[in-house]
Structure formats: C-alpha cells, structure tokens
Amino acid sequence: MEIGPTHLDEAAIIERLQKGDRTAFEWLFKHKYATLCFYATKILGNTLQSEEIVSDAFADIWQKRNQISFNSSITAYLFTTVHNKCINHLKHFKVSSAYAKHILATREIFNIAEIPDRIFDEKAIMCEIERAIQSLPEKCREIFRLSRYENKKYREIAEILQISPKTVESQMSLALEKLRKSLKHLMLWLF
C-alpha cells in the first residue's frame, strides 16, 4: 500500500510508524526533512547543526515510536521536537561560551599561562562533556538527557519511562556525581 501525502493519511502513517513500518518512517523522513531543516536553520543560523538536530529528532521518533502519543498532528509533533532541540542546543552553546569566556578572563586576571589552550576550544569541551554523558549507564544517561536537554520534570520523566520519581531522583544524583568526577579537570580552572 502506497502512502499518500494527504492529511487524511496521517492517522495511518502514525499507526504504521508505531508498528515499526520502515516505509512509513522513510516516507515521513523524505517529506518532512527539508522543511524541518529550513525551520531549524532559521533558529540556529547554521545548516550543518540544523541537519544534525533534525536527524536526531527523526532518530528519537523511530526509537520511541511505541511511547510517543501524537496528540495533534505528526507534523506539529516534529516541529515542536525540532524547536525544542534547537532551543536546548542554543542554551547548551550559551553555557559553553560563557564557560570559555570565564576561563579566558580567569587566565588573564591571574596571568595563568599554564592553563592548556585546549581547554578553550569549545568543540573539545563539548566533546568531553558528550563523552562523559555517553559513559553514563544507559538508564542514567536517558534520565539525564530528558531532564537537562528536554527540560522534563522528574515526575514527567517517571511517567515517560514508567518508573518511580524516586528512581529518577536517585539516577539524576548518580549522573551528576559521575559527571562531576569525569569533568573535574575542566572545573578546576573555575576556582
């Protein structure tokens, strides 16, 4: 059965997607990807990052297809997801930039020549942070991302993952403790 581009087919697309139908997913990707990239580029001003974010949004939809509740249209869901990912990316970039500026200011104020230049490379910092997050246990990492990147409250995370809010709280504590240890070499230069 060929999937058509009409709005009437959206319920069928959602149903087929939730059943793991790759054809429905590929159709959705083919028909929405370019528009979503254009939208993300308008927010971020960077085509490459926009393409990454849109690809991540589609990957999330495929991975969580059984858990997603499409309350409105799938298009609205995609735009909301991409919008949120763009905003989170901008927030993350803002924090990283502020951190790098603080390090530079600290270096100049105290004339600390021995701080390695690699600390000031934003991409290197972002890679180290991402590597530290990736090293977290799977459930811990998922809870951390939902909390910090998607701004979900513990109660919401508990509902999404079907676990208790106490479990979410303890996993977040564990994630933050492990990240502090993994990234302490970056934090040393702040004080």
N, C-alpha and C positions, 0 to 999 in steps of 0.2 A: 504494500500500500504506500503510495507516494504521499509525502507530507506537503501540503499546500501552504502558501503564505498568508492565508486569511486569518482574521481574528477568531473565527468560529473553530478553527483547528487548534486553538491554544489549549483547550482542556485535553484534547487528545495528545498533544505534544507533551504536556505536563505528565499525563498518565503514563505515556510511553517512556519518558525520561525517568520517572520514578521506578519503572520496572527494569531499568538498565538498558534500554534500547539505544544502542550507539548511533543508529541512523537518525533518531530524533535529536540526539545531542549534537551530531555533526551538522544537521540542518540548522539548529539553533545557533551554533557557532558561526556557520557560514553567513547567516542572515543578520546577525547582530554584532559580530566582532568589529567591523569597520566603524559602525555608528558609535559603539561604546568607546573605541579608541579615540575617535574625534572628540567625544564628550570629555574623556579623561585628559586629553591634551589641552583642551580649553581650561581645565582646572589646574593642571600641573605645568603646562608650557614646555613639556618635554615628551616627544613622541616615543622614544625608547622606553622610558619609565611607564608611560601610559600603556604601551603594548604589554609590558610585564604585568601591570596591575590587572588589565582586562583578562589576560591569560590566567592569572591567579584566580580571578573571580570565576571563570569557567571551570577551572580545576576544582575549586571549592564546591561549586554546584554539582559537579559529577561525583565527588567524594561523599557529599552529604545529601545526595538526591533523595534518599529514603527519609531523611529527617526534616527536610525543608517543607514548610507549609506556604504555598503560594496563595496568600490572602487576596491579592489583587491580580494583576497580570504578570506573566513571566517577564515581560519587558520592563515593567515597573520594578520588579524584584532585581533584575540585572542592573538597571540604572542606579537603584539605591545601593546595591552592593558595591558597584564601581565607585560611586560617590563617596561612600564611607571609607573604602580602601584608599582613595585619593587623599581624603582629609587626614586619615591616620598616617599616610606617607608624609604629608606636609608637616604634621605635628612631630613626627619622628625626625625629619630633616631639621626642623627648627631646634629641637633639643640637641641634636648632634652639632649643629652650627654654634649654638650657644656654648656648648661644652668646649669646642675647639677654640672659640674666641676667649673663653675664660682661661684656658691653658696658655694661649699666647700672651694674654695680659699678665698672668702669673709669671711666666717666663721673663717678660720684660721688667716687671716690677722688682723681682728678686734676682734678676740677671742670672737666671739658671740656664747656663749654656749646655749643661749635660743632659737635659731632657731630650730624649731621642726625637728626631724630626718625624719619624714615622707616627708618633702619637698625634701629630697634627693633620695627618692625612685622613680626611673624613671617610673615604671609602675603606681604608684599613680599619678604622674604628667601627664602621658599620659591619664589616666582615667579621671582626672579632666578636661583636655583640651577637650577630646572627649565628656564628659558630657556637657561642656559649648557649644560646637558646636551643639550637639543634641538639646539643649534648644532653639536654634535659630528658628525663624519661617521657615516653610518648604522651601519657595522660596529663602529666605535669605541664608539658610543653603546650598541649592543646588548651588547657585551662589558662595558662599564662597568656597565650595569644588572644583568646576570647576576651580576657579581662583588659589587657593593655592595648591591643590593636583594634579590637572591635568595641571597646568601652562597655562591655557587658557587666552587669552587677552579679555578685556571687549567686544570688537567687536565680537569675536568668540562666547562668552557666549550669547550675544544678538541674534546671528543667531541661535544657538542651541535651545535656549528657546523661540525664536520668540518674543522678547521684545526689547525695545529701549536700546541703550548703556547707556543713561542717567539713566534708571531704574536700570541697572546693577550697575552703579557707586553709585547710592544712596543706593541700597541694600547692597553693599560692605561696604559703610561707616557705615551703621546701624549695620552690622555684626561685624565690627571691634570695634565699640563703645560698643556693648553689650559684646563682648569677653573681652575687656579691663576691664569692670566693673566686669564681672564674675570671672576673673582670677587675679584681682588686688592684692589679698593676696599672690599670687606667685611672682608678680612683685615687691612687696615692698622690697624684700630682694636683689634686684639687685642694689639698690642705697643707 
